[in-house]
């Protein structure tokens, strides 16, 4: 499957705020802010899937459940975080 186009998104204050909410909820540690922001940007730009090779911080069933639980509680959409072999 070839990528036909890419869309770029600027990081917004809302994305940074959600990233900090993930950290406050201990979904991510403060040192994992970039991972937290990556997820927040994907969620708030309404992506269905976040594709990553980052098994330690992102492609993690427990963490994905915590992310989606927080998203639902805040009225944000859920997201699937998967590794390339899962596609």
PEUR-V188535 format. One record per run of one state. SS is the DSSP state (2 for helix, 1 for strand, 0 for the rest). FROM is the first residue (numbers start at 1). TO is the last residue. If there is no record, write none. Layout:
ss->(SS,SS)
from->(FROM,FROM)
to->(TO,TO)
This chain:
ss->(0,2,0,2,0,1,0,2,0,1,0,2,0)
from->(1,13,25,30,45,49,52,61,75,80,83,84,87)
to->(12,24,29,44,48,51,60,74,79,82,83,86,87)
